[in-house]
Amino acid sequence: MELKAALRQQGRLLRDKMSSEQRESESLGLYHTLMASPLFTEADCLLTYVSLPAEPDTRRLITYALAIGKPVAAPVIDGPVMHFVLFENLSQLVPGPMGILQPPAGAEAVITPKTLCLVPGYWFDRQGFRVGYGGGYYDRFLSGFPGQSAGLCFSDFLAESLPREPWDSPVKYIVLPDRLLPADITR
């Protein structure tokens, strides 16, 4: 746990040091990588966080998905539980816990094996594990999620291996600015 806390702090510092040009360039690469993949094109619904300024940009992805008619849902935190609520426009979103934008009350997303969930994190490793923000919301959600999951990862934040706890749930794919990497869950 101490190592994860140190990695969170290091990740936060490294992200803050990224230039706006590098962050924009890498976010654009992530966008193009994901949009060109069957992971996105075959998804029946997109579950995604709404990015904060230092994170990989999800707003461009959200806008594109909504423009082509793909249902989009963002997380809403209710105590220890996270669920995804559909929305039709970024302007509908309101600040939730920790200042993260979320949809107001509304219809929950219908989750199927073809649903794609984009997962935030500071670090991802080649096995799909991550060092996130420490709340455990995505680990709890992913433990029973039947769809496809992918972490949006800036180039310098992919590790060979990360510390993990028994309750950590890996993503199935890591989206990098230049490629889509299937998680190697056999290691």
BELUR-V925277 format. One record per residue. RES is the residue in one small letter. SS is DSSP state (~ for helix, > for strand, _ for the rest). D_LAST is the distance of its C-alpha to the last C-alpha in Angstrom with 1 decimal. Layout:
res: (RES;RES)
ss: (SS;SS)
d_last: (D_LAST;D_LAST)
//
This chain:
res: (m;e;l;k;a;a;l;r;q;q;g;r;l;l;r;d;k;m;s;s;e;q;r;e;s;e;s;l;g;l;y;h;t;l;m;a;s;p;l;f;t;e;a;d;c;l;l;t;y;v;s;l;p;a;e;p;d;t;r;r;l;i;t;y;a;l;a;i;g;k;p;v;a;a;p;v;i;d;g;p;v;m;h;f;v;l;f;e;n;l;s;q;l;v;p;g;p;m;g;i;l;q;p;p;a;g;a;e;a;v;i;t;p;k;t;l;c;l;v;p;g;y;w;f;d;r;q;g;f;r;v;g;y;g;g;g;y;y;d;r;f;l;s;g;f;p;g;q;s;a;g;l;c;f;s;d;f;l;a;e;s;l;p;r;e;p;w;d;s;p;v;k;y;i;v;l;p;d;r;l;l;p;a;d;i;t;r)
ss: (_;~;~;~;~;~;~;~;~;~;~;~;~;~;~;~;~;_;_;~;~;~;~;~;~;~;~;~;~;~;~;~;~;~;~;_;_;~;~;~;~;_;_;_;>;>;>;_;_;_;_;_;_;_;_;_;_;_;~;~;~;~;~;~;~;~;~;_;_;_;>;>;>;>;>;>;>;>;_;_;>;>;>;>;>;>;>;_;_;~;~;~;_;>;>;_;~;~;~;_;>;>;_;_;_;_;_;>;_;_;_;_;_;_;>;>;>;>;>;_;_;_;>;>;>;_;_;_;_;>;>;_;_;_;_;_;~;~;~;~;~;~;_;_;_;_;_;>;>;>;>;>;_;_;~;~;~;>;>;_;_;_;_;_;_;_;_;_;_;_;_;_;>;>;>;>;_;_;>;>;>;>;_;_;_;_;_)
d_last: (20.9;23.0;20.2;19.6;23.3;23.6;21.0;23.0;26.1;24.8;23.6;27.0;28.8;27.0;27.6;31.2;31.7;30.7;33.8;34.9;34.9;31.2;30.2;32.4;31.1;27.4;28.2;30.2;27.3;25.0;27.9;28.5;24.8;24.6;28.1;27.6;24.5;24.8;22.6;25.8;28.5;27.6;27.1;30.0;29.8;28.2;27.2;27.1;27.8;30.9;30.0;31.6;33.1;30.2;27.5;26.6;29.6;29.4;33.1;33.4;30.8;32.7;36.0;34.9;33.4;36.7;38.8;37.4;37.8;34.2;34.2;32.6;31.9;31.1;30.0;32.7;32.1;34.1;33.6;30.0;29.5;28.7;30.0;30.6;34.2;35.5;37.7;39.7;40.2;38.8;42.2;41.8;39.2;40.3;38.8;36.9;35.4;34.5;36.4;33.8;35.5;35.2;37.4;40.3;40.5;40.1;38.5;34.8;32.5;32.0;28.3;27.2;24.1;25.3;25.5;23.6;22.8;22.4;20.8;22.0;20.3;20.8;17.3;14.2;10.8;8.8;6.6;10.2;11.1;14.5;17.3;20.2;23.8;23.4;25.2;22.4;24.2;21.4;18.9;21.8;22.6;19.2;18.6;21.4;21.4;21.5;21.6;19.5;18.2;17.9;18.0;20.7;19.7;22.1;21.1;21.1;18.9;15.5;13.4;10.5;9.3;11.7;13.0;12.7;15.0;14.9;16.9;14.8;14.3;12.0;13.9;13.3;14.5;15.3;18.9;20.0;23.6;23.2;20.4;18.3;14.6;12.6;9.5;6.3;5.5;3.8;0.0)
//
